[in-house]
Each structure stands twice: as C-alpha cells, then as structure tokens.
C-alpha cells in the first residue's frame, strides 16, 4: 500500500531521494502560467527549499522534462488559440508560428534552471521489467511508470495527484493535497 506523508510535517533527510511529479514542476516553475494557485506553488516551493537545505537528492527524468515542456506548450497554445477560428491547430499552425518560437525561448531558461538544481536520473530502460507496468494499470501510464521508477530506485515522489493513492505499491508519496491525507 502507498505510504502518504504530509508535506507540511515531513522533514527531509540528507539520505532521502526525491522525484517531483510533473504537476509539482509546473507549480514550481509556473512563470508561463500565472493563473496557477500561488498557495500551492508557495507550499511546494518552500518544501523544495527544505530539501535543498537538507542536502537530499532531487531527481529529474527525461519523461518529467518532456511532460513539463508539453504542459507549458499546450497552455501557451490554448491561450493563443483564443480569438482564432476553430481551424487553428496546434501542430499545423501554432508550432509554425512566432508564438511557438517565443514560448520555447521562454522555456529554455526554465529548463536550464531545473538542470542546475536536479540530478538527472537514467531510467535504465534495458533493465526495467516493463511487463510489470502493464499487469494492473489503475492510473495514467506515465504515473504508473514514475511509480515503478521510484520503487526501482528507492525514491520518494512529491505529487499533488490523487491517482497515486489508488496504487497497491510500496511507493512513498509526499503531498500537500488534503484529499490524499485523509
């Protein structure tokens, strides 16, 4: 069963290893999305500062980074789509526009900041028992993959995603989401 810890009371230790779920990365690096909850951004940002102070390791995977960039690009597309006719498409129109180029240029320094803070985690794809991932999927495949990767590497995940509480897994989850802390 998943172990869920309250972010407000969890004290990171130097030996801890963490992975921020993509939703938390968006809270932490939301400069392209000022509509996000400032309260959640602050809570998770404060916890990140505690982790850094403790000397614990924070990992970043290529999948985290890809999801993060795609979320920011999709949000930018949705903003630019407003006021355009229904034929305006993300891949055909937005991706070939100056707005897309601008969004990518805004994302690059965020990625550089992330890479200077986090430790890259190789997923050792050739060693992973991917067939175990597909035995009993109850949540989004990427979330299930993060669950597997965290368990494989003894990493705690920091998330706001309630789906992780549905897992039958030894995963350790740290969250500020009250629905998960019940």
N, C-alpha and C positions, 0 to 999 in steps of 0.2 A: 504494500500500500504506500502511496505517496506520502511523504512527511512534509507538512506545510508549516513554515515558520513566519512569524510576523516580522516584517522588515523593521518595524519600529523598535523591537526589542532584541533582534538578532545582533550579536556583536561579532564582527568578522575577526578571524584569527589569521596570523601570517601564513599558516599552513593551508588555509582554505583556497579552493579553486572555484571560480565563478564563471558563468556564461550569462550574459544579458540576452533575454529573448528579444526578438526584433521589435516588439511593441515597446519595450523599455528603451531600446536605442532611439526610437522615434521620440519618446518623451525626453530623453537626454539631449538629443541633437535636433530640436524642433525649429530651428531658425527659419526653415522654409514653410513652417506650418504654425503660425502664431495662434491659431484657433484652438490648439490642444490645451487641455487642462493644465494651467500653471501650477495648481496644487500638486498634481501627480508628478509633474516634471520636477518640482522642488523636492518632493519626498524621495524620489529615486535618485536625484542628483546628490542630495545630502548623503544617501546611503553609499553612493559611488565614492564620495569623498572619504567616508569611513573606511571603505575597502582599501582605497589607495593609501590612506594613513596607516592601516594595519600591515601593509606590505604583502597582502594576499595577491594572487594572480587572477587577472580578468582576461578571459579568452575571447577571441573573435574568430568565427569560422567564415569561410567563403560564402556559405549559404546565408549566414546572418547579413553579410555585406550586400549580397545580391538582393535579398528581400528588402533590406533597408533602402537601397537605391531605387528599387522598383516602387516602393511605397511613396517615396518623395516624388518620383517622376509621375506616378499616377495622380497624385494630389495636384501637382502642377498642371497636368493635362486637364483635370476636371475644372480647375479654375479658368484656364484659357478657353475651355470649351463653352463656357457660359457666354451667351450672346451670339454664338455661331449657330449655323443651321445644323440639322441632325446628320448631315452627311460628313461633318468634320470627324475624322478618325484619328485615333492615337498613332497607329503605325504609319499610315499613309500621309497624314497631314501634320500632326504635331511633331513627330520625330524628324521631319524635314524642315522644321521652322527655326527661326531665330529664338523663339521662346524656349524650345527644347535645348538649344545650344546654351542659352543663358542659364537654364536650370542645371545643366551638367556643370557649368562653370561655378555655380553656387555650391554644388555638392562636393566638388573636388577638395576644397579646404576642410570640409567636414570629415571626409574620408581620411585625409592626412592626419587630422587631429585624433581620430579614432585609432589609426595605426600607430600613432606615437604613444597612446595610452594602453592599448590592449596587446596581449600576446597572441600571435596567430596560432591557431590550432589546426593541425593537419587532421583530416578525418580518417587517414589510413584506410581508404575505401577498399583496398585489396584485402584487408584483414577483417572487415566488418561482416557480420553474419546478416546480410540484408534480408534473407528469407525470414529471420525472426521479426523483422519490422512489419511484415505483411501478414503475420499469423492472426492478429486480433486487433486491427486498427479501429480505435474508437474516436480518434481525433484527427485533425488535419495531418497529412502525411509529413509535412515539414516539422511540425511539432513532435510527432512520433519519432522522427529522425533525431531531433535535438534530445529527446528523452533517451534514446539509445546511446547517442554520442556522450551525453553527460554520464550515464551509468558506466559506459565503457571506460571513461577517463576519470571517474570519481569526482565529478564536477557538480556543483550546486547550480541550479538555474534560478535566475531572478526574472519573474514574469508577472504580468497583470492578467494573464489569460486563464480563465476559469477552466478551460478544457483540460489542463494538466491535472486537475483534481479528479478527473474521470479515470485516470490510469491505474492499473494494478502494477505498480512499479516501485522499486526502492528509491526512486528519484527524490532528491531533497529540493523543495521549492521554497523560495523566499519571496514574499509578496506583501504589498500594501492593500491588496484587493480584499475588502471585507467579506465578499461572498465566499472566498476561499478560506477564510479564517474562522468560519463558524464551526 
